Amino acid sequence: MTPDWLRLLLTRKMLICIFTGFSSGLPLYLLINLLPAWLRSEGVDLKTIGFFALIQFPYTWKFVWAPLLDRYRLPLGRRRGWMLLTQIGLLLAIGLLGGFSPRADLTPVIWLAVALAFLSATQDIALDAYRREILAETELGLGNSVHVNAYRIAGLVPGSLSLILADLLPWDQVFWITAAFMLPGMAMALAVREPAVAGVPKTLREAVVEPFNEFLGRQGWRGALLVLGFMFLYKLGDSLATALSTPFYLDLGFSKTDIGVIAKHAGLWPAVIGGMIGGLWMVRLGINRALWLFGVVQMVTILGFAWLAWRGVQPTVDSWDRAALAAVISAEYLGVGLGTAAFTAFIARATHPAYTATQFALFTSLAAVPRTFINASAGWLVETMGWTMFFVVCFALAAPGMLLLFKVAPWNEIPPSPRS
């Protein structure tokens, strides 16, 4: 007899969530992990690398053009068409990026990275809306956990495989190999069916105005501001803590191969395990309680990075140093996996199916503000206060989001569905 947890996972919808997560995660992890490593290895200074976080501004502003995806239907469909179009653009943008030298051609590198971020953010609008429209209310927690796990597994490509290849191949070949991993998402977009949704906006004005009217009418001004504030603050601490993770490991004396083989795997698998456990637990716990429990773990484990920084650069990196790095990253990303699973399910629950793309984009854009703008100050903060105090500050910044749970997700409250 098939166990209940396995029966929940082995469905067509969960398989689709794997593809949406992988396609969504690959370009973002390229910007977060591979791009800084490439820039650092080519001699770009840490402040410049830190300011490269601003390139991710489309993730913050994607709600501005999200109504276009709610309103206009491309030949393959309202969701599938936009998915495929952006994935083709991403494949080309990633492949072309490695053909430039960061030191000699910084301006075209910046513009191509901006284009990559814009295409990635637009793809996310379509993927998030599609996933929200095919999942039932009871499937949101697990489906979004599967999506987040696949999202993190995609980070193996730019965060591990590509770094290892960079020690063996020229950067232009590395980027084209990385770009080829967009092909599974393109195959998925061609194979799936377009979801049937009632109440699709009939005009552009309706696509722009009604998502905001519906959200405000459901939450009220005060409730809406509290929910939006929570979405901004909940991931602030751990997002900032991992903003310069690859340069941090390099500054501790670890090689690119160490980072690719040890650090990335130590972060990935605990995050995957945390995400899967979180998704299955949410079926029993509910989203509210998961936000409380997983948020505490997510917050406390940031202190492990502070300890690692306090140890400092070791004269010779040995097996103990690698084990310490692996242990700290494993704990941190277990918390990240748990917290992200609950947070993504909370965002999905807050959307109305008639305006999925615009509302989901608005909420995830707000959640991306710390990663985009706050994280841009990470390099300056590190050079001002040092790595150890930087991580202590990240721990403190996680507290306000937890406090807002008293208002937006009380422990015993089961909020009404937006579908009602």
C-alpha positions in Angstrom: 0.0 0.0 0.0 1.4 3.4 -1.0 2.2 5.7 2.0 0.0 8.8 2.3 3.0 11.2 1.8 4.1 9.4 -1.3 0.6 9.3 -2.8 0.4 13.1 -2.3 3.7 13.6 -4.1 3.2 11.2 -7.1 0.7 13.3 -9.1 0.9 15.1 -12.4 0.5 18.5 -10.8 3.5 17.9 -8.5 5.5 16.9 -11.5 4.6 20.1 -13.2 5.7 22.0 -10.1 9.1 20.4 -10.4 9.5 21.9 -13.9 8.2 25.3 -12.9 10.6 25.5 -10.0 13.6 24.4 -12.0 12.9 26.9 -14.8 12.3 29.7 -12.3 15.4 29.0 -10.1 18.1 28.6 -12.8 18.3 32.2 -14.0 18.0 33.7 -10.5 20.7 31.5 -9.0 22.9 32.4 -12.0 22.5 36.1 -11.0 23.0 35.3 -7.3 25.8 32.8 -7.4 27.5 32.4 -10.8 27.6 36.0 -11.8 29.3 37.2 -8.5 31.8 34.3 -8.7 32.6 35.2 -12.4 33.0 38.9 -11.5 35.2 38.1 -8.5 37.4 35.7 -10.4 37.9 38.3 -13.2 39.1 40.8 -10.6 36.0 43.0 -10.1 36.0 44.6 -6.6 33.6 43.6 -3.9 31.7 46.9 -3.8 30.9 46.6 -7.5 29.8 43.0 -7.1 27.5 44.1 -4.2 25.9 46.8 -6.3 25.2 44.2 -9.0 22.3 43.1 -6.8 20.5 46.2 -8.2 20.4 44.4 -11.5 17.7 42.2 -10.0 15.3 45.2 -9.9 12.8 43.6 -12.3 12.0 41.0 -9.6 10.8 43.9 -7.5 8.9 45.8 -10.2 7.4 42.9 -12.1 3.9 43.7 -10.8 4.0 46.7 -13.1 3.8 44.7 -16.3 2.1 41.6 -14.8 -1.4 42.8 -15.9 -0.2 42.4 -19.5 0.2 38.7 -18.8 -3.3 38.5 -17.2 -4.9 40.4 -20.1 -3.1 39.2 -23.3 -3.0 35.7 -24.7 -0.2 34.5 -26.9 -0.6 31.7 -29.5 0.2 28.9 -27.0 -2.1 30.4 -24.4 -2.3 33.0 -21.7 0.2 31.2 -19.5 2.0 28.7 -21.8 2.7 31.3 -24.4 4.4 33.7 -22.1 6.3 30.9 -20.4 7.8 29.7 -23.7 8.6 33.2 -25.0 10.6 34.2 -21.9 12.4 30.8 -21.7 13.7 31.2 -25.3 14.9 34.7 -24.4 16.6 33.4 -21.2 18.5 30.7 -23.1 20.0 33.3 -25.5 20.7 35.9 -22.8 22.6 33.4 -20.5 24.6 32.0 -23.4 25.6 35.4 -24.7 26.7 36.8 -21.3 29.9 34.7 -21.1 31.2 36.2 -24.4 32.2 39.4 -22.6 35.0 40.3 -20.3 33.7 41.9 -17.0 36.7 44.2 -16.7 36.9 45.4 -20.3 33.2 45.2 -21.2 31.4 45.9 -17.9 28.7 48.1 -19.5 27.4 45.4 -21.9 27.7 42.8 -19.1 25.4 45.0 -17.0 22.8 45.5 -19.7 22.7 41.8 -20.6 22.4 40.9 -17.0 19.5 43.4 -16.7 17.8 41.8 -19.7 18.3 38.3 -18.1 16.7 39.5 -14.9 13.8 41.1 -16.8 13.1 37.9 -18.7 13.5 35.8 -15.6 11.0 38.0 -13.6 8.5 37.9 -16.5 8.8 34.1 -16.7 8.2 33.9 -12.9 4.9 35.9 -13.4 3.7 33.3 -15.9 5.0 30.3 -13.9 3.6 31.4 -10.6 0.2 32.2 -12.1 0.1 28.8 -13.9 1.0 26.9 -10.7 -1.6 28.8 -8.6 -4.3 28.1 -11.2 -3.8 24.3 -11.4 -3.4 23.7 -7.6 -6.4 23.3 -5.4 -6.5 25.0 -2.0 -5.4 21.9 -0.2 -2.5 21.4 -2.5 -1.0 24.8 -2.1 1.4 24.0 0.7 2.8 20.8 -0.8 2.8 22.1 -4.4 4.7 25.2 -3.5 7.1 23.2 -1.5 7.8 21.0 -4.5 8.2 24.1 -6.6 10.7 25.7 -4.1 12.7 22.4 -3.9 13.0 22.2 -7.6 13.9 25.9 -7.6 16.8 25.2 -5.2 17.9 22.1 -7.1 18.2 24.3 -10.2 20.8 26.2 -8.1 23.1 23.2 -8.5 23.7 24.2 -12.2 25.0 27.8 -11.8 26.1 27.3 -8.2 27.9 24.0 -8.5 28.3 22.5 -12.0 29.1 25.8 -13.6 31.7 26.7 -11.0 33.4 23.3 -11.4 33.4 23.7 -15.2 34.9 27.2 -14.8 38.1 25.6 -13.5 38.2 23.4 -16.7 36.6 25.4 -19.5 36.5 29.0 -20.8 33.7 31.2 -19.4 31.9 31.5 -22.7 31.5 27.7 -22.9 30.4 27.6 -19.2 27.6 30.1 -19.9 26.3 28.2 -23.0 26.2 24.9 -21.1 24.4 26.6 -18.3 21.9 28.1 -20.8 21.1 24.7 -22.1 19.4 23.8 -18.8 16.5 26.1 -19.8 15.4 23.4 -22.3 13.4 21.2 -19.9 11.2 24.2 -19.0 10.6 24.9 -22.7 9.6 21.2 -23.2 7.2 21.5 -20.2 5.6 24.7 -21.7 4.9 22.8 -24.9 3.5 19.7 -23.2 1.1 21.0 -20.5 -2.5 22.1 -20.9 -3.7 25.7 -20.5 -5.7 26.0 -17.2 -9.3 27.1 -17.5 -10.0 30.1 -15.2 -13.3 32.0 -14.9 -13.3 35.8 -14.6 -10.3 36.5 -16.9 -9.9 40.3 -17.3 -11.5 41.5 -20.6 -9.7 44.9 -20.7 -6.2 46.1 -19.8 -7.8 48.6 -17.3 -9.6 45.7 -15.6 -6.4 43.7 -15.5 -4.6 46.7 -13.8 -7.2 48.0 -11.4 -9.3 45.0 -10.2 -6.5 43.0 -8.6 -5.8 45.8 -6.2 -9.5 46.5 -5.6 -10.1 42.9 -4.8 -7.2 42.6 -2.4 -8.1 45.9 -0.6 -11.7 44.9 -0.4 -10.8 41.5 1.1 -8.2 42.8 3.6 -9.1 46.4 4.2 -6.4 49.1 4.2 -4.9 48.2 7.6 -4.9 44.5 6.9 -3.4 45.0 3.5 -0.6 47.1 4.9 0.2 44.5 7.6 0.2 41.6 5.0 2.4 43.6 2.6 4.8 44.6 5.5 5.0 40.9 6.5 5.9 39.9 3.0 8.7 42.5 2.9 10.1 41.5 6.3 9.8 37.8 6.8 12.7 36.8 4.5 14.8 39.9 5.1 17.3 38.5 7.5 18.2 35.3 5.7 18.1 37.0 2.3 20.7 39.5 3.3 22.8 36.8 5.1 23.2 34.9 1.8 23.5 37.9 -0.5 27.3 37.6 -0.8 27.7 33.9 0.2 30.0 33.0 -2.6 32.4 35.9 -2.1 32.3 35.1 1.7 33.4 31.6 1.1 36.1 32.8 -1.3 37.3 35.3 1.3 37.5 32.5 3.9 40.1 30.8 1.6 37.9 28.2 0.0 38.5 27.4 -3.7 35.8 27.5 -6.4 35.8 23.7 -6.5 35.4 23.6 -2.7 32.4 25.9 -3.0 31.0 23.9 -6.0 31.4 20.5 -4.4 31.0 21.1 -0.6 29.2 24.4 0.1 26.6 24.3 -2.6 25.6 20.7 -1.8 25.6 21.3 1.9 23.2 24.2 1.3 21.1 22.5 -1.3 20.1 19.2 0.2 19.1 20.4 3.7 17.0 23.1 1.9 15.4 20.4 -0.2 14.8 18.2 2.8 13.5 21.1 4.8 11.2 22.2 1.9 9.8 18.7 1.5 9.3 18.1 5.2 7.8 21.6 5.4 5.3 20.9 2.6 4.2 17.6 4.1 3.9 19.1 7.6 1.9 21.9 6.3 -0.8 19.4 5.2 -1.3 18.8 9.0 0.0 22.0 10.6 -1.6 24.5 8.3 0.2 27.5 6.8 -0.1 29.8 9.8 1.6 27.4 12.3 4.2 26.5 9.8 5.2 30.2 9.4 5.8 30.4 13.2 7.8 27.2 13.6 9.8 27.4 10.4 10.5 31.1 10.9 12.2 30.5 14.2 14.5 27.9 12.7 15.2 30.2 9.7 16.1 33.0 12.1 18.3 31.2 14.6 20.4 29.4 12.1 21.8 32.7 10.7 24.0 32.8 13.7 26.0 29.9 12.3 27.4 32.2 9.7 28.5 34.6 12.4 30.4 31.8 14.1 32.1 30.8 10.8 33.1 34.4 10.2 34.4 34.7 13.8 36.7 31.7 13.1 38.2 33.7 10.3 40.5 32.7 7.5 42.4 29.5 8.4 46.1 29.3 7.4 45.4 26.1 5.4 41.9 24.9 4.5 41.7 21.3 5.8 38.9 18.7 6.2 37.8 20.2 9.6 37.3 23.6 7.9 35.3 22.1 5.1 33.2 20.1 7.7 32.6 23.4 9.7 31.5 25.1 6.5 29.2 22.2 5.5 27.6 22.1 9.0 26.9 25.8 9.2 25.5 26.0 5.7 23.4 22.8 6.2 21.7 24.2 9.3 21.1 27.6 7.7 19.6 26.2 4.5 17.5 23.7 6.4 15.9 26.8 8.0 15.7 28.6 4.6 14.0 25.6 3.1 11.4 25.4 5.8 10.7 29.1 5.9 10.5 29.5 2.1 8.0 26.6 1.8 5.6 28.2 4.3 6.2 31.7 3.0 5.5 30.8 -0.7 2.3 28.9 0.4 1.2 32.0 2.3 1.7 34.2 -0.8 -0.2 31.8 -3.0 -3.1 31.6 -0.5 -3.3 35.4 -0.5 -4.0 35.6 -4.3 -7.4 35.5 -6.0 -7.6 33.1 -9.0 -9.1 35.7 -11.3 -6.1 38.0 -10.9 -3.3 35.5 -10.2 -0.5 36.9 -12.3 -0.8 40.5 -11.0 -1.4 39.7 -7.3 1.2 37.0 -7.2 3.7 39.3 -9.0 2.9 42.1 -6.5 3.4 39.9 -3.5 6.6 38.3 -4.8 7.9 41.6 -6.0 7.6 43.0 -2.5 9.3 39.9 -1.1 12.2 40.5 -3.6 12.8 44.1 -2.4 15.3 42.9 0.3 17.2 40.7 -2.2 17.3 43.5 -4.7 17.8 46.8 -2.9 18.7 46.0 0.7 21.2 43.4 -0.5 22.9 46.0 -2.6 24.3 47.4 0.6 25.7 44.1 1.7 29.2 44.8 0.3 29.3 48.2 2.0 28.1 46.7 5.3 30.7 44.0 5.2 33.5 46.4 4.5 32.3 48.7 7.2 31.6 46.3 10.1 33.2 43.0 9.0 31.6 39.7 8.3 30.9 38.7 11.9 28.9 41.7 12.9 27.2 41.7 9.5 25.7 38.3 10.2 24.6 39.4 13.7 22.7 42.3 12.1 21.1 39.9 9.7 19.8 37.9 12.7 18.3 41.0 14.2 16.6 42.0 11.0 14.7 38.7 11.0 12.8 39.6 14.2 10.3 42.2 12.8 8.8 39.7 10.4 8.3 37.2 13.1 6.5 39.8 15.3 4.0 40.5 12.5 2.8 36.9 12.6 0.7 37.9 15.6 -1.4 40.0 13.2 -1.2 38.3 9.8 -1.1 34.6 10.7 -2.2 33.9 14.3 -1.4 30.5 15.5 -4.9 29.1 15.7 -6.6 31.1 12.9 -7.7 29.5 9.6 -8.3 32.4 7.2 -11.1 32.4 4.6 -10.2 31.4 1.1 -10.0 34.2 -1.5 -12.2 32.0 -3.8 -15.2 32.5 -1.5 
